[in-house]
Amino acid sequence: MTTAATPVRARSFWGRARRCGPWLSVAPFLLIMLIGLILPTVALGFGAFGNGTSDVEAALGGGYRQALWGSLKLSVVCAVLGAVCGLLLARAVLAGGGLLRRLVLTASGVLANFGGVPLAFMFIATIGNAGIVTALIRDWTGFDLANSTFSLYQFGGLVLVYLYFLVPLMVIVIAPALDGVRAEWSEAAANLGATPGQYWRLVAGPLLAPPVMAGALLLFCGSLSAFATAQAMVGGTVPLVTLQIANALSGNVSADHEGVGAALALEMIVLVSIVMAVYWTIERRTARWLR
């Protein structure tokens, strides 16, 4: 009985192991999500509501509300401009093909991850008040960029700097969708008498709208969460949530404001979660349409 029962138990064990195989394969990812996302979010919830709702109410009023609107405005502007510029650049590069395509896609992968203090220093040293390009323009044309209506240290300058890494990110995101638009569709539309404008408006446009929207939402999240570049460039000149969180945690506003900082961070997590849920929904539909 023992000899016969052993293979049965072995087969039962390996059968259970095979059924648990998919869960075991994603266990490292789930562990990272637990440690890096779920537990910190729970800790933020306890920190935000540790004093009741007072910290949450403070985070939604006064200067903190202004910072929230400033971050939303910056993120929307950067998302729209980055999506449009990235789409046009990707379209031109993919149409060219060959070496240009490989170079631009490779450079986009590098530039999309270039940010923080080095990026801010690069722009300050180039077109800042004492930048190299600013001095050259002043010497050659007499036009002083530092005294013009444009300022690198205001809202418009921050948008320009953010686009430096958001446009390459959009190129990376939208390139597969543009590759999915087959040339046969354009030929079929032309054979049916459609003009190029009608083709883009009635065929390619509706197909590319979901991935473009998904890319814009991704750029929105990237702009909303950026901190180091804005801190190095504008400081408190432009009200942003990320800068307010840093001020609250460092005690620059007032002491014992960790709860307000936790509430502000929790607001950002809620906003990003909503945006990413929409992004994943659009991505699923796009993948199904472009098969």
Backbone hydrogen bonds in HBPLUS format (Angstrom, degrees):
<---DONOR---> <-ACCEPTOR-->    atom                        ^
c    i                          cat <-CA-CA->   ^        H-A-AA   ^      H-
h    n   atom  resd res      DA  || num        DHA   H-A  angle D-A-AA Bond
n    s   type  num  typ     dist DA aas  dist angle  dist       angle   num
A0005-ALA N   A0001-MET O   2.88 MM   4  5.95 147.9  1.98 142.8 152.2     1
A0006-THR N   A0002-THR O   3.13 MM   4  6.19 143.3  2.27 143.4 150.5     2
A0009-ARG N   A0005-ALA O   2.95 MM   4  6.23 158.6  2.00 154.5 159.7     3
A0010-ALA N   A0006-THR O   2.91 MM   4  6.14 155.8  1.97 151.9 159.5     4
A0011-ARG N   A0007-PRO O   2.78 MM   4  5.98 159.4  1.82 148.8 154.1     5
A0012-SER N   A0008-VAL O   2.92 MM   4  6.11 152.6  1.99 143.3 151.6     6
A0013-PHE N   A0009-ARG O   2.86 MM   4  6.09 150.8  1.94 144.6 152.4     7
A0014-TRP N   A0010-ALA O   2.97 MM   4  6.24 169.3  1.98 155.4 157.0     8
A0015-GLY N   A0011-ARG O   2.88 MM   4  5.97 145.7  1.99 141.7 151.9     9
A0016-ARG N   A0012-SER O   3.03 MM   4  6.26 157.6  2.08 145.8 150.5    10
A0017-ALA N   A0013-PHE O   2.92 MM   4  6.20 152.4  2.00 146.2 154.9    11
A0018-ARG N   A0014-TRP O   2.92 MM   4  6.11 153.4  1.99 143.3 149.2    12
A0019-ARG N   A0015-GLY O   3.08 MM   4  6.35 152.7  2.16 143.2 150.7    13
A0020-CYS N   A0016-ARG O   2.95 MM   4  6.20 142.7  2.10 142.3 152.7    14
A0021-GLY N   A0017-ALA O   2.94 MM   4  5.97 107.2  2.49 133.4 151.0    15
A0021-GLY N   A0018-ARG O   3.17 MM   3  4.91 151.3  2.26  93.6 102.2    16
A0024-LEU N   A0020-CYS O   2.93 MM   4  6.18 157.2  1.98 158.1 165.7    17
A0025-SER N   A0021-GLY O   2.96 MM   4  6.17 148.4  2.06 153.5 162.1    18
A0027-ALA N   A0024-LEU O   3.28 MM   3  4.97 155.7  2.35  94.2 101.2    19
A0030-LEU N   A0026-VAL O   2.94 MM   4  6.23 162.5  1.97 158.8 164.2    20
A0031-LEU N   A0027-ALA O   2.88 MM   4  6.06 151.4  1.97 150.3 158.3    21
A0032-ILE N   A0028-PRO O   2.98 MM   4  6.23 156.3  2.04 146.7 152.5    22
A0033-MET N   A0029-PHE O   2.90 MM   4  6.18 159.4  1.95 151.3 157.2    23
A0034-LEU N   A0030-LEU O   2.90 MM   4  6.08 151.3  1.98 142.3 150.2    24
A0035-ILE N   A0031-LEU O   2.96 MM   4  6.21 164.5  1.99 152.2 155.4    25
A0036-GLY N   A0032-ILE O   2.71 MM   4  5.61 163.3  1.73 152.4 158.5    26
A0037-LEU N   A0033-MET O   2.92 MM   4  5.17 142.2  2.07 130.9 136.8    27
A0038-ILE N   A0033-MET O   2.94 MM   5  6.29 164.2  1.97 155.8 161.1    28
A0039-LEU N   A0034-LEU O   2.96 MM   5  5.89 167.1  1.98 156.3 159.2    29
A0041-THR N   A0037-LEU O   3.02 MM   4  6.04 152.4  2.09 142.8 150.9    30
A0042-VAL N   A0038-ILE O   2.93 MM   4  6.20 157.0  1.98 154.1 160.6    31
A0043-ALA N   A0039-LEU O   2.89 MM   4  6.14 157.8  1.94 151.1 157.7    32
A0044-LEU N   A0040-PRO O   2.86 MM   4  6.11 151.5  1.94 145.6 153.3    33
A0045-GLY N   A0041-THR O   2.94 MM   4  6.22 150.1  2.03 143.8 152.1    34
A0046-PHE N   A0042-VAL O   3.01 MM   4  6.38 157.5  2.06 151.8 156.6    35
A0047-GLY N   A0043-ALA O   2.90 MM   4  6.15 155.4  1.96 146.2 153.8    36
A0048-ALA N   A0044-LEU O   2.75 MM   4  5.90 153.7  1.81 150.6 157.4    37
A0049-PHE N   A0045-GLY O   3.05 MM   4  6.13 155.8  2.11 146.7 152.3    38
A0052-GLY N   A0049-PHE O   3.21 MM   3  4.84 147.5  2.32 111.5 106.6    39
A0057-GLU N   A0053-THR O   2.92 MM   4  6.09 160.5  1.96 151.9 157.4    40
A0058-ALA N   A0054-SER O   2.91 MM   4  6.11 151.0  1.99 143.1 151.5    41
A0059-ALA N   A0055-ASP O   2.92 MM   4  6.12 147.9  2.03 141.5 150.2    42
A0060-LEU N   A0056-VAL O   3.16 MM   4  6.38 125.7  2.47 137.3 150.4    43
A0060-LEU N   A0057-GLU O   3.23 MM   3  5.18 140.5  2.40  94.0 105.0    44
A0061-GLY N   A0058-ALA O   3.29 MM   3  5.30 166.8  2.31 105.3 108.5    45
A0066-GLN N   A0062-GLY O   3.34 MM   4  6.71 153.8  2.41 142.6 149.9    46
A0067-ALA N   A0063-GLY O   2.94 MM   4  6.21 148.5  2.04 142.3 150.8    47
A0068-LEU N   A0064-TYR O   2.93 MM   4  6.22 148.5  2.03 143.2 151.9    48
A0069-TRP N   A0065-ARG O   2.97 MM   4  6.28 160.9  2.01 151.6 155.6    49
A0070-GLY N   A0066-GLN O   2.87 MM   4  6.08 149.9  1.96 142.6 151.9    50
A0071-SER N   A0067-ALA O   2.91 MM   4  6.15 154.2  1.98 147.3 153.1    51
A0072-LEU N   A0068-LEU O   2.97 MM   4  6.23 158.7  2.01 148.1 154.3    52
A0073-LYS N   A0069-TRP O   2.86 MM   4  6.00 161.7  1.89 149.8 154.7    53
A0074-LEU N   A0070-GLY O   2.97 MM   4  6.11 165.8  1.99 146.5 150.7    54
A0075-SER N   A0071-SER O   2.89 MM   4  5.99 159.7  1.93 146.4 152.5    55
A0076-VAL N   A0072-LEU O   2.92 MM   4  6.06 159.7  1.96 150.5 155.4    56
A0077-VAL N   A0073-LYS O   3.05 MM   4  6.20 171.3  2.06 154.6 156.9    57
A0078-CYS N   A0074-LEU O   2.98 MM   4  6.07 167.8  1.99 150.8 154.7    58
A0079-ALA N   A0075-SER O   2.85 MM   4  5.87 151.2  1.94 141.4 150.0    59
A0080-VAL N   A0076-VAL O   2.98 MM   4  6.15 165.4  2.01 152.7 155.7    60
A0081-LEU N   A0077-VAL O   3.00 MM   4  6.12 172.8  2.01 157.0 158.1    61
A0082-GLY N   A0078-CYS O   2.82 MM   4  5.61 154.0  1.88 138.1 146.9    62
A0083-ALA N   A0079-ALA O   2.92 MM   4  5.87 152.3  2.00 138.5 146.1    63
A0084-VAL N   A0080-VAL O   3.04 MM   4  6.24 165.8  2.06 153.4 156.8    64
A0085-CYS N   A0081-LEU O   2.95 MM   4  6.04 172.2  1.96 154.8 156.8    65
A0086-GLY N   A0082-GLY O   2.85 MM   4  5.69 154.6  1.92 138.4 146.8    66
A0087-LEU N   A0083-ALA O   2.95 MM   4  5.94 152.4  2.02 139.8 147.1    67
A0088-LEU N   A0084-VAL O   3.04 MM   4  6.28 167.2  2.06 154.4 157.3    68
A0089-LEU N   A0085-CYS O   2.95 MM   4  6.07 162.7  1.98 149.1 154.4    69
A0090-ALA N   A0086-GLY O   2.90 MM   4  5.94 163.3  1.93 145.4 150.6    70
A0091-ARG N   A0087-LEU O   2.94 MM   4  6.04 157.5  1.99 147.6 154.0    71
A0092-ALA N   A0088-LEU O   3.05 MM   4  6.24 162.0  2.08 147.8 152.1    72
A0093-VAL N   A0089-LEU O   2.94 MM   4  6.11 161.9  1.97 152.6 157.9    73
A0094-LEU N   A0090-ALA O   2.91 MM   4  5.94 168.7  1.92 151.2 154.6    74
A0095-ALA N   A0091-ARG O   3.07 MM   4  6.08 146.8  2.18 139.3 148.1    75
A0096-GLY N   A0092-ALA O   3.17 MM   4  6.39 143.5  2.31 138.0 146.8    76
A0096-GLY N   A0093-VAL O   3.12 MM   3  5.16 122.9  2.46  94.7 108.8    77
A0097-GLY N   A0093-VAL O   3.00 MM   4  6.32 158.4  2.05 152.8 158.3    78
A0102-ARG N   A0098-GLY O   3.35 MM   4  6.74 162.4  2.38 149.7 153.7    79
A0103-LEU N   A0099-LEU O   2.93 MM   4  6.13 163.4  1.96 156.5 161.2    80
A0104-VAL N   A0100-LEU O   2.97 MM   4  6.07 169.5  1.98 153.6 156.4    81
A0105-LEU N   A0101-ARG O   3.01 MM   4  6.07 167.8  2.03 152.8 156.6    82
A0106-THR N   A0102-ARG O   2.99 MM   4  5.99 155.3  2.05 141.7 148.9    83
A0107-ALA N   A0103-LEU O   2.84 MM   4  6.01 164.9  1.87 150.0 154.8    84
A0108-SER N   A0104-VAL O   2.80 MM   4  5.91 149.9  1.89 145.0 154.0    85
A0109-GLY N   A0105-LEU O   3.09 MM   4  6.29 150.0  2.18 139.9 146.6    86
A0110-VAL N   A0106-THR O   3.26 MM   4  6.65 143.4  2.41 142.7 152.0    87
A0110-VAL N   A0107-ALA O   3.16 MM   3  5.16 124.7  2.48  94.0 107.8    88
A0111-LEU N   A0107-ALA O   2.86 MM   4  6.07 175.1  1.86 160.9 161.8    89
A0112-ALA N   A0108-SER O   2.90 MM   4  5.75 151.8  1.98 145.3 151.6    90
A0113-ASN N   A0110-VAL O   3.18 MM   3  5.65 151.6  2.26 109.7 117.6    91
A0114-PHE N   A0111-LEU O   3.12 MM   3  4.94 167.6  2.13 106.6 108.3    92
A0120-ALA N   A0116-GLY O   3.20 MM   4  6.55 161.1  2.24 150.4 155.9    93
A0121-PHE N   A0117-VAL O   2.88 MM   4  6.08 163.5  1.90 159.8 164.0    94
A0122-MET N   A0118-PRO O   2.97 MM   4  6.13 151.5  2.05 142.9 150.6    95
A0123-PHE N   A0119-LEU O   3.17 MM   4  6.48 160.4  2.21 152.5 155.6    96
A0124-ILE N   A0120-ALA O   2.94 MM   4  6.14 160.9  1.98 151.5 157.6    97
A0125-ALA N   A0121-PHE O   2.84 MM   4  5.90 160.3  1.88 149.5 154.6    98
A0126-THR N   A0122-MET O   3.12 MM   4  6.15 121.7  2.47 130.7 144.9    99
A0126-THR N   A0123-PHE O   3.14 MM   3  4.96 137.6  2.33  92.1 104.3   100
A0127-ILE N   A0123-PHE O   2.82 MM   4  5.77 156.4  1.88 154.9 159.2   101
A0128-GLY N   A0124-ILE O   3.07 MM   4  4.19 130.3  2.33 115.7 118.0   102
A0132-ILE N   A0125-ALA O   2.96 MM   7  6.37 158.1  2.01 143.6 140.7   103
A0133-VAL N   A0126-THR O   2.85 MM   7  5.36 132.5  2.08 136.0 151.0   104
A0131-GLY N   A0128-GLY O   3.08 MM   3  4.59 169.5  2.09 104.2 104.1   105
A0135-ALA N   A0131-GLY O   3.02 MM   4  6.21 154.8  2.08 143.7 149.8   106
A0136-LEU N   A0132-ILE O   2.99 MM   4  6.29 155.0  2.06 148.2 155.4   107
A0137-ILE N   A0133-VAL O   2.93 MM   4  6.12 165.3  1.95 153.2 156.4   108
A0138-ARG N   A0134-THR O   3.06 MM   4  6.21 155.9  2.12 142.6 149.6   109
A0139-ASP N   A0135-ALA O   2.93 MM   4  6.11 153.2  2.00 145.8 153.0   110
A0140-TRP N   A0136-LEU O   2.90 MM   4  6.01 159.4  1.94 153.0 158.2   111
A0141-THR N   A0137-ILE O   2.92 MM   4  5.66 161.7  1.96 144.3 150.2   112
A0142-GLY N   A0138-ARG O   2.97 MM   4  4.47 131.8  2.21 110.2 121.7   113
A0147-ASN N   A0144-ASP O   3.19 MM   3  5.60 144.3  2.32 106.9 115.7   114
A0148-SER N   A0145-LEU O   3.25 MM   3  5.14 167.3  2.27 104.9 107.4   115
A0154-GLN N   A0151-SER O   3.33 MM   3  5.55 156.8  2.39 115.2 113.1   116
A0158-LEU N   A0154-GLN O   3.07 MM   4  6.36 154.3  2.13 152.8 160.3   117
A0159-VAL N   A0155-PHE O   3.01 MM   4  6.33 152.6  2.08 151.5 159.2   118
A0160-LEU N   A0156-GLY O   3.06 MM   4  6.32 158.8  2.10 146.6 151.8   119
A0161-VAL N   A0157-GLY O   3.04 MM   4  6.31 158.2  2.09 148.0 153.1   120
A0162-TYR N   A0158-LEU O   2.95 MM   4  6.14 161.6  1.98 149.3 154.5   121
A0163-LEU N   A0159-VAL O   2.95 MM   4  6.18 153.3  2.03 150.5 157.5   122
A0164-TYR N   A0161-VAL O   3.07 MM   3  5.32 143.3  2.21 103.1 113.8   123
A0165-PHE N   A0162-TYR O   3.18 MM   3  5.92 144.4  2.31 117.0 123.3   124
A0166-LEU N   A0162-TYR O   3.00 MM   4  6.13 144.6  2.13 146.6 156.9   125
A0167-VAL N   A0163-LEU O   3.10 MM   4  5.51 169.8  2.11 132.5 135.2   126
A0170-MET N   A0166-LEU O   2.92 MM   4  6.22 150.2  2.01 148.4 156.2   127
A0171-VAL N   A0167-VAL O   2.99 MM   4  6.32 151.3  2.08 150.6 158.9   128
A0172-ILE N   A0168-PRO O   3.08 MM   4  6.39 156.5  2.14 149.1 153.9   129
A0173-VAL N   A0169-LEU O   3.05 MM   4  6.30 154.8  2.12 145.8 152.8   130
A0174-ILE N   A0170-MET O   2.87 MM   4  5.94 165.0  1.89 156.1 159.1   131
A0175-ALA N   A0171-VAL O   3.07 MM   4  5.81 140.9  2.23 142.6 150.0   132
A0178-LEU N   A0174-ILE O   3.01 MM   4  6.31 156.8  2.06 157.5 164.5   133
A0179-ASP N   A0175-ALA O   2.95 MM   4  6.21 152.7  2.02 151.6 159.6   134
A0180-GLY N   A0176-PRO O   3.02 MM   4  6.24 132.0  2.26 135.8 148.4   135
A0180-GLY N   A0177-ALA O   3.06 MM   3  4.96 128.1  2.34  91.2 105.4   136
A0181-VAL N   A0178-LEU O   3.24 MM   3  5.39 152.8  2.32 101.8 109.5   137
A0185-TRP N   A0182-ARG O   3.26 MM   3  5.73 145.0  2.39 106.1 114.1   138
A0187-GLU N   A0183-ALA O   3.13 MM   4  6.48 158.4  2.18 150.4 156.6   139
A0188-ALA N   A0184-GLU O   2.83 MM   4  5.99 155.8  1.89 145.6 152.4   140
A0189-ALA N   A0185-TRP O   2.94 MM   4  6.12 157.6  1.99 145.1 151.3   141
A0190-ALA N   A0186-SER O   2.93 MM   4  6.15 155.9  1.99 145.5 152.2   142
A0191-ASN N   A0187-GLU O   2.91 MM   4  6.13 154.2  1.98 146.7 153.7   143
A0192-LEU N   A0188-ALA O   3.08 MM   4  6.31 136.9  2.28 139.5 150.4   144
A0192-LEU N   A0189-ALA O   3.18 MM   3  5.12 128.7  2.46  92.2 105.6   145
A0194-ALA N   A0189-ALA O   2.87 MM   5  5.25 160.3  1.91 153.9 147.5   146
A0193-GLY N   A0190-ALA O   3.01 MM   3  5.07 159.6  2.06 104.8 110.2   147
A0199-TYR N   A0195-THR O   2.90 MM   4  6.20 152.7  1.97 154.7 163.2   148
A0200-TRP N   A0196-PRO O   3.06 MM   4  6.33 164.2  2.09 151.5 153.9   149
A0201-ARG N   A0197-GLY O   2.95 MM   4  6.06 148.6  2.05 143.0 152.6   150
A0202-LEU N   A0198-GLN O   2.83 MM   4  5.70 154.5  1.90 147.2 152.5   151
A0203-VAL N   A0199-TYR O   2.83 MM   4  5.22 148.8  1.93 137.0 144.8   152
A0204-ALA N   A0199-TYR O   3.01 MM   5  6.33 145.8  2.13 143.8 152.2   153
A0205-GLY N   A0200-TRP O   2.66 MM   5  4.95 127.2  1.93 121.9 137.3   154
A0207-LEU N   A0203-VAL O   3.42 MM   4  6.58 153.3  2.49 143.2 150.7   155
A0208-LEU N   A0204-ALA O   2.88 MM   4  6.04 149.3  1.97 152.6 160.9   156
A0209-ALA N   A0205-GLY O   2.90 MM   4  5.93 130.3  2.15 149.4 162.9   157
A0212-VAL N   A0208-LEU O   3.01 MM   4  6.11 157.7  2.06 156.4 163.4   158
A0213-MET N   A0209-ALA O   2.92 MM   4  6.07 160.6  1.95 154.7 159.9   159
A0214-ALA N   A0210-PRO O   2.85 MM   4  6.08 156.7  1.91 151.6 158.8   160
A0215-GLY N   A0211-PRO O   2.85 MM   4  6.01 156.2  1.90 144.1 150.3   161
A0216-ALA N   A0212-VAL O   2.89 MM   4  6.14 154.3  1.96 146.6 153.9   162
A0217-LEU N   A0213-MET O   2.95 MM   4  6.21 152.3  2.03 147.6 154.7   163
A0218-LEU N   A0214-ALA O   3.02 MM   4  6.31 149.7  2.12 143.7 152.0   164
A0219-LEU N   A0215-GLY O   2.94 MM   4  6.26 154.0  2.01 148.4 155.4   165
A0220-PHE N   A0216-ALA O   2.90 MM   4  6.12 146.6  2.01 141.6 151.4   166
A0221-CYS N   A0217-LEU O   3.07 MM   4  6.38 156.6  2.12 147.0 151.3   167
A0222-GLY N   A0218-LEU O   3.05 MM   4  6.34 156.5  2.11 145.9 152.5   168
A0223-SER N   A0219-LEU O   2.92 MM   4  6.13 157.7  1.97 151.7 156.8   169
A0224-LEU N   A0220-PHE O   2.94 MM   4  6.08 156.5  1.99 148.8 155.8   170
A0225-SER N   A0221-CYS O   3.13 MM   4  6.22 151.0  2.22 146.7 152.4   171
A0231-GLN N   A0227-PHE O   2.87 MM   4  6.03 160.7  1.90 160.7 167.3   172
A0232-ALA N   A0228-ALA O   2.98 MM   4  6.12 156.5  2.04 148.1 153.5   173
A0233-MET N   A0229-THR O   3.05 MM   4  6.16 140.9  2.20 142.7 153.3   174
A0234-VAL N   A0230-ALA O   2.90 MM   4  5.60 150.6  1.98 143.9 151.9   175
A0235-GLY N   A0230-ALA O   3.27 MM   5  6.54 144.3  2.40 150.4 153.8   176
A0237-THR N   A0234-VAL O   2.89 MM   3  5.30 167.6  1.90 139.3 139.3   177
A0244-GLN N   A0240-LEU O   3.10 MM   4  6.36 151.1  2.18 145.1 153.5   178
A0244-GLN N   A0241-VAL O   3.06 MM   3  4.99 114.9  2.50  93.9 110.1   179
A0245-ILE N   A0241-VAL O   2.87 MM   4  6.16 150.5  1.96 154.9 163.1   180
A0246-ALA N   A0242-THR O   3.16 MM   4  6.42 158.8  2.21 142.4 147.3   181
A0247-ASN N   A0243-LEU O   2.98 MM   4  6.24 155.1  2.04 144.9 151.9   182
A0248-ALA N   A0244-GLN O   2.87 MM   4  6.05 155.6  1.93 146.1 152.8   183
A0249-LEU N   A0245-ILE O   2.97 MM   4  6.17 160.1  2.01 152.0 156.9   184
A0250-SER N   A0246-ALA O   2.97 MM   4  6.03 147.0  2.09 143.7 152.4   185
A0251-GLY N   A0247-ASN O   3.04 MM   4  5.94 116.3  2.47 135.6 148.3   186
A0252-ASN N   A0247-ASN O   2.93 MM   5  4.91 135.4  2.13 144.0 149.4   187
A0261-GLY N   A0257-HIS O   3.11 MM   4  6.46 160.0  2.15 150.2 155.7   188
A0262-ALA N   A0258-GLU O   2.86 MM   4  6.14 153.4  1.93 148.1 155.5   189
A0263-ALA N   A0259-GLY O   2.93 MM   4  6.15 151.1  2.01 141.7 149.7   190
A0264-LEU N   A0260-VAL O   2.88 MM   4  6.17 156.2  1.94 151.2 157.4   191
A0265-ALA N   A0261-GLY O   2.96 MM   4  6.19 159.1  2.01 147.4 153.1   192
A0266-LEU N   A0262-ALA O   2.87 MM   4  6.06 150.4  1.96 143.6 152.2   193
A0267-GLU N   A0263-ALA O   2.96 MM   4  6.22 148.3  2.06 144.1 152.2   194
A0268-MET N   A0264-LEU O   3.12 MM   4  6.47 155.4  2.19 146.8 152.5   195
A0269-ILE N   A0265-ALA O   3.00 MM   4  6.31 152.8  2.08 146.4 153.9   196
A0270-VAL N   A0266-LEU O   3.01 MM   4  6.26 157.7  2.06 148.7 154.1   197
A0271-LEU N   A0267-GLU O   2.98 MM   4  6.27 162.6  2.01 151.7 156.3   198
A0272-VAL N   A0268-MET O   2.87 MM   4  6.03 169.9  1.88 154.4 157.3   199
A0273-SER N   A0269-ILE O   2.85 MM   4  5.91 152.5  1.93 143.8 152.0   200
A0274-ILE N   A0270-VAL O   3.05 MM   4  6.28 158.3  2.10 148.5 153.2   201
A0275-VAL N   A0271-LEU O   3.01 MM   4  6.29 166.0  2.03 152.5 156.4   202
A0276-MET N   A0272-VAL O   2.81 MM   4  5.93 162.9  1.84 151.5 156.4   203
A0277-ALA N   A0273-SER O   2.95 MM   4  6.05 148.4  2.05 142.5 150.8   204
A0278-VAL N   A0274-ILE O   3.15 MM   4  6.45 158.5  2.20 148.5 153.2   205
A0279-TYR N   A0275-VAL O   2.91 MM   4  6.17 153.0  1.98 144.4 153.1   206
A0280-TRP N   A0276-MET O   2.86 MM   4  6.06 161.8  1.89 152.0 154.7   207
A0281-THR N   A0277-ALA O   3.12 MM   4  6.29 155.4  2.18 143.3 150.0   208
A0282-ILE N   A0278-VAL O   3.01 MM   4  6.26 162.1  2.04 152.2 156.5   209
A0283-GLU N   A0279-TYR O   2.90 MM   4  6.10 158.5  1.94 150.7 157.3   210
A0284-ARG N   A0280-TRP O   3.02 MM   4  6.18 156.0  2.08 146.5 151.5   211
A0285-ARG N   A0281-THR O   3.25 MM   4  6.54 163.6  2.28 148.1 151.8   212
A0286-THR N   A0282-ILE O   2.90 MM   4  6.09 156.3  1.95 150.7 158.1   213
A0287-ALA N   A0283-GLU O   2.92 MM   4  6.10 162.5  1.96 151.6 155.4   214
A0288-ARG N   A0284-ARG O   3.15 MM   4  6.38 148.7  2.25 142.6 150.7   215
A0289-TRP N   A0285-ARG O   3.00 MM   4  6.24 152.9  2.07 147.7 154.9   216
A0290-LEU N   A0286-THR O   2.99 MM   4  6.13 154.7  2.06 155.4 161.1   217
